[in-house]
Amino acid sequence: RETMGNPCMNNYTAGDGRRFWLVGLQGDRHWPALCAAVGRPEWLVDERFATARARAVNAAGLVAELDAVFAAKPLDEWAEAFGAQPELFWSPINSMEDVVADEQFHAGGGVVYVPAQDGSSVPMVATPADFSATPCDVRGCAPALGEHTEGLLADKRTDHAR
């Protein structure tokens, strides 16, 4: 991460400890927007950073400078600065708490309620694979330790008797 040749395609930490990704695969296209967002227009003409090759050669120093810049503000403020730059693509790196609190996660079926033996239900993360021809069928929680042992052993004894 510290020597990523394209600083527009890397992850960083904001001043509040929250992390985010910049997703600018085309370094030359996204570099001016990044410079504008971080308030460093002089980097556009700085010989260390003016070209993609120069940024790659000086990556360690540039990433360290960006780390220091991003550490100066919380992610909410960076989100505003990034939002003002249509050519700067980014995304927060969500914590588990962020994901669970996200309305879209729930609306998209990210949680399923699995029936438990006592008649209650247990919330669990849904399967990430979704195949329309073979939809997931939530039947119940995992068995307790040894719950099916006698039945499986009985089946084995029956199989050997044949």
Order of alpha helices (4+ residues) and beta strands (2+ residues): beta-beta-alpha-alpha-alpha-alpha-beta-alpha-alpha-beta-beta-alpha
